[in-house]
Amino acid sequence: MNSLFPALILVSASMAAAADTPIAIENVNLVSMVNEGVLQQQTVIIRQDRIAELGPATRVKAPQGALRIEGSGKYLMPGFAEMHGHLPGPTVAPEVAERILFLYLANGITTVRGMQGHPIQLELRDRIRKGALLGPTLYLAGPAVSGQTAPTPGKAEQMVREQKAAGYDLIKVQEGLKPEVYEALVKTAKEVRIRFGGHVPNEVGLIKALNARQSSIDHLDNFLESLEPDNSAIRNADATARVRQLPFHIDESRIPEIARAARQSGAWVVPTMALWEVFNNDEKPESLAGRAENQYMPRSFIEQWSAQKQKMLANLDPAAGRKVIEMRRKILAAVRAAGAGIIFGTDSPQVFSVPGFSIHREIPILLASGLSVFDILVSGTRNPALYFDAQDEFGVIEKGKRADLILLSGNPLVDLKHLAQPAGVMARGRWISEIEIRAKLKAYAANP
């Protein structure tokens, strides 16, 4: 069978040889994420794609012939997860697909939950798992189940069964579903045992989605709408008026109530705050296009994003946008205070949300919304493993876990800005040095 992505990074002979060579990260400070502490002067041994041994450097020694990585003064933590990412589809050129996957890795993103599904991504996932392709471990939603793709309950049931049979990891819920269609989706997904998550259709509403045990509510979708009183003056207004006026017709006193409902349902919240602030702020496309990380994306993406942002500005009520941003931060703070599960996601690549680099746009907003440094680290490491019921695979640094790791020059528990400059990344046991990361990024910047 011919590969659909023939030009993507393949494992070379040297890489294949390296796969059989043990790797020792020596004398490193370990941020295992098992707890909030740091274990100093540790050595971690990796064989194949697994953590084979770890412990004090005085006891654990590098095997003969191992690739030895000096970790003195550095900090080793689990790889991060992007829990709302978009992965290459059939219209994306192979070299651009390679770039997107590497940009995730360059920023320590070793797991991606793909939320814009296409059958071609099943091959990407399998090739990464087999070591034939360098990229983060992928968990895939199928093509979105929306009002357009599933106008009837029967069609929703059919899509859920087909996607389960095809091997997707979850069902992507999209806008426009009628309540009876959503109910058919939920019933079938539970029957065949596949997660369903994503958006909350307006006609379904947040509370019904939470009661249905939707696995994730992405973008804080429908949280704002759920705060609108029944006697709202814009309840029966047209869609355009509702979008512009909704932020001014909500009952903020109900925020703790819906946050508790999220906690009680067991749903995971994927905030994607930075992107939604781009959607709702009045920053000019020229300013956004000047962000440093854009140099690593193809120029065609930046041009497309600039055009999209210009259209948003044409329809934006700046006062309403500012209110949306304010309320989203208040809602997230309440979600955190209620103890609801939060998993890290940025909806990249999207409008000026560059894969991997987007986490550094997201983090300051999460901090400003009341999350602690440890909360944020947990949301990108342990919580994604819990979401997938894959605690035996990843999320913390322990013997037997997948070797998805980030080597940092400073302690992330003290300052999350240290995440922005990895001293190296390991994905499924494949070591990517800082030199390799910088060389790749330089090449991307030279070929926009």
N, C-alpha and C positions, 0 to 999 in steps of 0.2 A: 504494500500500500504506500503510495507516495505521500510525503508530508505536505500538509497545507502551508507550512511555514519553512520552506527549505533553507532560507537564508538566516534563520535565527541562530544564536550561539549554540553550537554543538560541543559536546565534550571532546576535546582534542586528546591525542595520545598522551601528552604530558599530564592533562587533567585526569585521565583515566588511571594513569599510574599513581597520581597523587591520591586518588580515592582509596587506594589500598595502604597508604602510608598513614600511620597514626600521627596525630597532632597533639602537641602539649602546649597549653597556654600556662606559663609558669609565673609564680610569684605575684599573682594578680589579686586585687581586692574584689571579692565576690559579692555582687548585689543579686542574690539568688531569687528574690521576690517570694521566697517561702515565708519570709517575714520582712520587717522594715529595717533589719540590721545589715551590717557589712561584716563579712568574714575576711580578715586580712591575710595576706601572704598565702594564697591558695594556688594549687596547680590543678588544672582540668585536662583530662586526657580524652581525646575524641578518636573513635575508631569508626570508619565508614560514616554513617550519618547520625551516630549516637554518642551521647556522653557515656564513656565507658568507666570513668573513675574520676573522683575529685576528692580533695582533702588538703590538709596543710602541706606546704611545699617541703617541709622537713621530712614528711613521710612519703608523699606521692612523687615519684620520679618519672621523668620522660623515658618511654621505652627506647630501646636501641633503634636507631634509624628514624626516629620521629622527626617531623618538622617542628622545631621549637620556636615558639613565639614568646618574646619577653614581655611580661605584663607588669613589671615593677612600676609602681606609682599610678597604674591604670586601674580601671574598674570594668568588670565584666558583668553584663546583665542579659536577661533573655531578649530575643528578638521581639520587635513590636509587630502588632497586627493593624492593618487597615481594614476595618469592618464594613466599609461601604466604598468599595473601589469599582472602577469601570475598567474592564480588560479588553484587549484588542479583539475586534470583530473582523469579518471577511473583507471589509473595505480598507483596513489599515495595512499599509505596506509592511513587509516583513522587517525591514530595518527600523521602522517606527515602533513596531511591536516589541522588538528587542530593547529599544531605548526605554520604553515605558516600564518594562519588567526590571531593567537595571536601575532606573531612577528610584524605584521602590527599595531595592536592595541597598543602594548607595546611602540611604537614610535609615538603614536598620529595620526596614519593613520586611519581615521574613514570612509573613502570612497575609494573604489578601482574601477577603470575602467578596467575590465578584458579583455585582448587583445589576449588571446589564448583560443578560445571558445570551449566548449563541452557541450552537453545536460545535463550532470550531474551537471553542475554549475547552471542551472536553479533551481534545488532543493536547492542547497546551498543558493542562493539568497532569495528564498521564506522562508526558515527556519529562516534565519537571520531576515527578515522583520517581521516574526511572533513572534520573541523572543524565538524561540526554539533552537537557535544556537548562540553562541557568536562569533561575527565577524564584520568587517566593512561592511557598506552598499555597495552592489555590483551593478554596471552597467555592462552589459555583451555584448561583441561582440560575434557573432556566429563563427563557424568554418571558417577559413580564405578562402576568395575567391581568388584563385591564378591561375597561368597558368596551374597547374596540376589539381586542383579541378574544374576549369571552363575553359576548352579549347575552348568553343564556346559561342557566345552571348546567345543562348538559355539556356545553362547550368547556366550562370551567372544570367539570369533573374529568373530561377527556384530557385536557391539558395537564392536570395534576398527575393523572395516571401515566401519561406518556413521558412526562419529565422524570417521574420516579423510575420508570423502566429504563430511561436513557442514562441514568446515573448521576443526575444533578443532586446537589446537596440540600437545596431548599427551593421553595416556590416564592417568586417575587410578586408581592401584592402591589398593584398599581392603581392609579386613580380611575374613577368612572364606573366601578363595579356597583351594580344594583344589590340591595341587601340580600335578595334571594340567591343571587349568583355568588356573593361572598360566602353565604352559608353553605352552598354546595362545595365551594373550594375548601372551606374549613373541614367539613364532614369527610371529604375524600382524602384530604391531607392527613387527617388523624387516622383514617382507616389504613392508608398505605404507609403510614409512619414516615412522613417527611415534614421538615420544618416549613413554616410559611411566615414571611415577614416583609417589611418594607414600609410602604405608604399606608395611610388609612383613608379609604374612599369616603368622600363627604357624606354620601347617603347612608353609610354605615355608622360613622362616628367613632370617636375614641373609646368611649365606654364599652360599646359592643365589641370592638376589636380587642380590648383588654379582657373582657369576659370570655371571648373566644380563645383566649390564650395565644394570641398572635406572638410569635417568638421575639420579634423586634419591632419597635416603632422607630423608624428612621426619620431624621430631620426634625424631631419633635413634632411630627406631622399630626395635625388636627388638635394639638394641645390648645392652641389659641382659640380655635373655633369652639372648643368644648367649654370655654369660659363665657360665651355669649348668653345672656339671659333669654328666657323664652319670650319675654315681652320687648326684646330689642327693637328699636325703631328701624333697623335695617334688615330685619329678619326676612322680609319679602322683597327686598331691593334686588335689582339686577346684579349679575356676577361682578361687573366692573365696579359698581358702587360699593358692593360688599368688600371687595379686596381693599379698596381705598379707605373705607370707613371702619372696618372691623376692629382695628386696634383701639379705637375710641369708644367702642360699645362692648366692653367686656367687664366682667365682675372679678377683679383681682383677688377678692377675698376667697374665691373658690380654688385658688392655685394649690394650697396645701391638700385640699380634698382630692384633686386629680393626681397629684404626686403620690398620695397614699394609695390611690386606686392602681397606679402603675406598679407600686411596690407589691401590693397584694396579688396582682395578676401574675407576677413572675416574668413579665415582659422585660426585655433588655432595651434600653434607650440608646440610640446612636445619634448624638447631637448634631454633627456636621455644622458647627456654629460659624466658622470663618466664611464658608461659602455662602451661607444665608445672609451674612452681614454684607458680603459683596453684592448679593441680589438686592439688598434693601438700603444700601448707603448711596450717597450721591458722588462718590469718587469717580473721576473721569477715566475713561478707558486709557488715555495716554499715561496717566499716573500708574494705573494698575499694570500696564504693559511694561513699565520701567522697573518692575520688581526683578531683583537679581536672578532668581531661579528660572525666570522665563527664558534665559539664554540657552537652557538645556532642552527646550521644547522646539519642535519644528516651527518655522515662522508661520506656516499655514494655520497652526493651532492658535497662535497669538492673534492673528488677523481675524480668525473666526470668533474668538472670545471677545475681541474688541468690538466687533459688530454686534454681538449678542448684548454686551453691556450697554452699548449705545441705545439699543431698542428698549432695554430696561429703563434707562434714564428718561426716555420719552414718555414712559407710562408711570413714572414714579412720582408719588406725592412725598416729598422729602420728610414732612412732619410724620406721616404715617410710617415711613420707613424707619425713622428713628424710634418710633414707639414700638414697632415690631422687634427691633434689636433689643430695646430695653426689656420688653416682656419676655422674650426668649431667654434672656439671661436670668431673669427672676424665676422663670419656670424651671430652668435647669438647676438653679440653686435649691429650689424646693424639692426637685426630684432627688438630688443628692442628699438633702437633709432627711428625706423620708426613707432613705436607704434602698431606693430602687437601683437595679443593676444598670451600670453604664458601661458601654463598650465603645472604644475609640474608633471614629470614622470621620472622613473628610470629604467623601464624594469626589475623589480625584480619578482621572483628570476631568475637570470641569472648568467653568469660567474662572480662569486665573487660579485654579487649584492644581498645582503641579504635583504629579505623583511623588510621594516621599517627602518632598519639601513642604507639602501642605501641612504636615504635622506641626511644623514650627509656626505656622499661622494659627493653628487651632489651639495650641497649648496656652498662649497668653489669655485667650478668651475663656478657656476653662478655668484658669486660675482666677480671673476676674469674676467668674460666676460662682465662686465658692468652693471649687474642688481643691483639695490639697495636692501637693506634689506627689504624695504616695497614691492618692486616689487616681491621678492621671496615669501613673505607671501601672497600677493594677488594671485600669481600663484598657490598656494596650497589651497586657501580657497574660495575667491569670484569668481575667474575665472572659476573653475570647475563647480560651480553652474550656472554661466552664460552659459557655454558650454552646460549643460543639460537642460537649460531653467527651472532651479529648484531653482530660487532665493527665492521662498517662503518656501523652505525646509531646506536649509543649506547654509553655506558659511560665515555667519556673526552671531554674537550673538544678537538676538532680540527676543522679545516675539513671541511665536508661531512657532519658528524655531525648527527643530529637535535638540535634546540635544546631539550634538556631540562636545565635549569640551576637551581641554588640560589644565591642571593646571601645571604651571611652577614656579620654584623658583626664576627666574629672568625675566627681561623684554625682550621679543624677539625682540622688536623694537630697542633695544640697541645692542644686541648680539644674533645672531641666534644659537650660541652654547648652549643656554639655552634649546633649543628644544631637546637636546640629553639626558636630564634626567628629564622626566616628574614626577611631584609630584602626578600625578594621571591622568587618562583618562576616559572620559565618552563616550560611544557609544550607541546611541539610548536610552539614559536615564539610561543605566547600568553603575554604577560606578565601576571602576577598580583602586584600591588604589595602591600607590607605593609599599607597602608591598606585595600585590598580584602579581604585575608585577615582582618584584625581585625574589619572590619565584618560579614563573613559569620559569623565565630565568635560575635560578640556577638548576632547575630540567632538563631543556633542555641541559644545559652544562654537566650535569652528565650522560646524555644518548645520546651520539652523534650518 
